[in-house]
Amino acid sequence: MQFTTIATTQRGLDGLIASDIARKILSGQLKPGDILPSEVELCEQFGVSRTALREALKLVSSKGMLESRPKVGTRVRPRNNWNILDVQLLEWMNGMEGTLEMYHQFLEFRRVIEPHATRLAAINATSEQRIELSRVHEEMCTVAKDFDPDRWVDVDTRFHRLIFLASGNCFYAPFGNVLTTVFKWFISHSSKEGGMCLEDHHRIYRAIMIGDGDAAYDASLALMTASKHRL
């Protein structure tokens, strides 16, 4: 496994090394159970000092992705140990494709929390948030008429992010920000070949705008049936 040589003059050197290692783990190039090369080898490959390397390994380990043991070395930990909602870990995922397993797991997670957040949004959304939702919904309709995958991913992500922010619940709201990267992965995957579930989005929008919490919950749950997302 070759790592990218990083110029030692750059700031945040440990962060750059950590990102390189983490992305190899996230992409599956480094698999759970794999042992990383020795510190000497890694320092040579990255072209950095041991201090910078150790700080980087410590950062990746803090996300639950690596563990170091005497006489064994640094090993990649199983996915169920990763702090998958850590903001920095999600940033490292940026621009990467998820796996089908991750899409399924994310859909299961959304089914638990998003219908409830949508119900709360119908009840608690402010006037400003409803106006913004109207703007986003109108943009969705425009994009759907002349489908553009990149624009759809952007507008659909904003639609779902706004739902969490409009919930009025301080525990739900952060998901609207933290999960943006995963939303983009998921929406890009599920909207391939023009599949947008536009009518389901209409139902969610209408229920929120009239303040019907039960209808909003049902519409959100209907959107996330596996058949609609073709997973």
C-alpha positions in Angstrom: 0.0 0.0 0.0 1.6 3.3 -1.1 0.8 6.5 0.7 1.0 10.0 -0.8 4.2 12.0 -0.1 3.2 15.3 1.6 5.3 18.4 1.5 6.7 19.2 5.0 6.2 22.9 4.5 2.4 22.6 4.6 0.5 23.6 7.7 -1.6 21.0 9.4 0.7 18.3 8.3 -0.7 15.7 10.8 -4.2 16.4 9.5 -3.2 15.8 5.9 -1.5 12.5 6.7 -4.5 11.5 8.8 -6.8 12.3 5.9 -4.8 10.2 3.5 -4.8 7.2 5.9 -8.5 7.6 6.8 -9.6 7.8 3.2 -7.7 4.6 2.4 -9.6 2.9 5.2 -13.0 4.4 4.2 -12.4 3.4 0.6 -11.6 -0.2 1.5 -8.0 0.0 0.3 -7.1 -0.7 3.9 -9.5 -3.3 5.4 -10.4 -4.1 9.0 -7.6 -6.3 10.4 -4.9 -4.9 8.1 -1.7 -3.9 9.8 -0.2 -0.6 8.7 3.5 -0.5 7.7 6.0 0.4 10.4 6.6 4.0 11.5 9.9 4.0 9.6 8.2 2.9 6.4 5.3 5.3 6.8 7.7 8.2 7.5 9.6 7.4 4.3 6.5 7.0 2.2 4.9 10.3 3.4 8.3 12.1 3.7 7.6 13.3 7.2 9.0 13.1 10.7 7.9 10.6 13.3 6.3 13.4 15.3 4.0 14.4 12.5 3.2 10.7 11.7 2.4 9.9 15.4 0.1 12.9 15.7 -1.7 11.7 12.5 -2.1 8.2 13.7 -3.4 9.5 17.0 -6.0 11.6 15.2 -7.2 8.6 13.1 -7.3 6.4 16.2 -9.4 9.0 18.0 -12.2 8.3 15.4 -12.1 4.6 16.3 -10.5 3.6 13.0 -7.1 2.4 14.3 -5.6 0.7 17.3 -2.0 0.2 18.3 -0.6 -2.7 20.2 2.9 -3.5 21.4 4.6 -6.1 19.2 1.6 -6.1 16.8 1.6 -2.6 15.3 -1.2 -0.4 14.2 -4.2 -2.3 13.0 -7.4 -1.1 11.2 -10.4 -1.6 13.5 -13.8 -3.0 12.3 -16.3 -0.5 11.0 -18.6 -0.9 14.0 -15.9 0.8 16.1 -15.7 3.9 13.9 -17.2 7.2 15.2 -19.1 7.5 11.9 -20.9 10.7 12.9 -17.7 12.5 13.8 -17.6 15.8 11.8 -14.0 15.4 10.7 -14.5 11.7 9.7 -17.5 12.8 7.5 -15.3 15.5 6.0 -12.7 12.8 5.1 -15.5 11.0 3.3 -16.2 14.0 1.0 -16.0 13.1 -2.7 -15.9 9.4 -2.0 -18.5 6.8 -3.1 -20.2 4.9 -0.3 -20.7 1.1 -0.4 -24.1 -0.6 -0.9 -23.9 -1.8 2.7 -23.5 1.8 3.9 -26.4 3.0 1.9 -28.6 0.3 3.4 -27.4 1.1 6.9 -27.9 4.9 6.4 -31.4 4.2 5.0 -32.2 2.2 8.2 -30.9 5.0 10.3 -32.9 7.6 8.5 -36.1 5.5 8.8 -35.7 5.8 12.6 -35.1 9.5 13.0 -36.2 11.4 9.9 -39.9 10.8 10.0 -40.0 12.0 13.6 -37.9 15.1 12.6 -40.4 15.7 9.7 -43.3 15.5 12.1 -41.7 18.1 14.3 -40.8 20.3 11.4 -44.5 20.4 10.4 -45.3 21.5 13.9 -42.4 23.7 14.8 -41.0 25.3 11.6 -40.7 29.0 11.7 -42.2 31.3 9.1 -38.7 31.9 7.7 -38.0 28.2 7.5 -41.3 27.5 5.7 -40.5 30.2 3.2 -37.0 28.7 2.6 -38.6 25.3 2.2 -40.9 26.7 -0.4 -37.9 28.1 -2.3 -36.1 24.8 -2.1 -39.2 22.9 -3.2 -39.7 25.2 -6.1 -36.1 24.6 -7.2 -36.6 20.9 -6.9 -39.5 21.1 -9.3 -37.4 23.1 -11.7 -34.5 20.7 -11.6 -36.9 17.7 -12.1 -38.3 19.2 -15.4 -34.8 19.1 -16.9 -33.0 16.6 -14.7 -29.4 17.4 -13.8 -27.9 14.9 -11.4 -25.5 17.3 -9.7 -28.2 20.0 -9.2 -30.6 17.4 -7.9 -28.1 16.1 -5.3 -27.6 19.6 -4.1 -31.2 20.7 -3.8 -32.4 17.4 -2.4 -29.7 17.5 0.3 -30.8 21.1 1.2 -34.4 19.9 1.4 -33.7 17.2 4.0 -31.1 19.3 5.9 -33.8 22.0 6.3 -36.2 19.5 7.7 -33.8 18.6 10.6 -33.1 22.3 11.2 -36.8 23.1 11.3 -37.6 20.4 13.8 -37.0 22.8 16.6 -35.2 19.9 18.5 -31.7 20.7 19.6 -30.7 17.0 19.2 -32.2 16.5 15.8 -30.9 19.8 14.3 -27.2 18.8 14.2 -28.0 15.9 11.9 -29.0 18.4 9.2 -25.4 19.7 9.3 -23.4 16.6 10.2 -25.0 14.2 7.7 -24.7 16.4 4.7 -21.9 14.4 3.3 -23.7 11.1 3.7 -26.9 12.6 2.4 -25.1 13.6 -0.8 -23.7 10.1 -1.2 -27.1 8.5 -0.6 -29.1 10.9 -2.8 -26.6 10.6 -5.7 -26.9 6.8 -5.5 -30.7 6.7 -5.1 -31.4 9.3 -7.9 -29.4 7.5 -10.6 -31.2 7.3 -13.9 -33.5 10.2 -12.9 -35.2 8.5 -9.9 -36.3 11.5 -7.7 -39.5 10.3 -5.9 -40.8 13.8 -6.6 -44.4 13.1 -5.5 -43.1 11.9 -2.1 -41.2 15.1 -1.7 -44.4 17.1 -2.7 -46.3 15.2 0.1 -43.6 16.0 2.7 -43.6 19.7 1.6 -47.4 20.1 1.7 -47.7 18.4 5.1 -45.1 20.7 6.6 -46.6 23.8 5.1 -50.0 23.0 6.5 -48.6 21.9 9.8 -49.9 18.4 9.6 -47.5 16.3 11.7 -49.0 12.9 11.1 -49.1 13.4 7.3 -45.6 14.7 7.4 -44.4 11.6 9.3 -46.3 9.2 6.9 -44.9 11.0 3.8 -41.3 10.9 5.1 -41.6 7.2 5.9 -43.1 6.5 2.5 -40.2 8.2 0.8 -37.7 5.9 2.5 -39.1 2.5 1.4 -36.3 0.4 0.0 -38.2 -0.2 -3.3 -38.4 3.6 -4.0 -34.7 4.0 -3.4 -33.9 0.9 -5.5 -31.3 -0.4 -3.0 
